[in-house]
Amino acid sequence: MEEKILERLDVIERNTLLASKKVLTIDDVALLTGISKSTLYKLTCKKLIPHHKPNTKLLFFDRKEVEEWCLQNRVNTWQEAEDQALAHCVSTSIK
C-alpha cells in the first residue's frame, strides 16, 4: 500500500513539474502528447515537429510550439461542415 502511494506521489510530482516547464525534453513531450519517443525521434529527423538542437545530441521543444503543433489540422464537426455548405449555397445563389 505504501509503495502505491509513493508511486502515485511520484506521478503527481512529475506532472506538476511538467506543467510548469516552458522548455521540454523528448521525455516531457512523450509524456505530454502520448507519442512514443521513437516516433518523436522520427518526426524530428523528418523535421515534421518543431524542435531545437543546441548541440549535436540534445533535443529541446518549446511547449507552446508543441501545443500548437498538436492542434494543427483541425477537423470540423458535422454541424460546422453543414453550416459552411449552407453558407456557400446561399452565397452562390445570391450571385
Helices and strands as residue ranges (DSSP letters): H 2-20, E 23-24, H 26-33, H 37-45, E 61-62, H 63-70, H 78-94
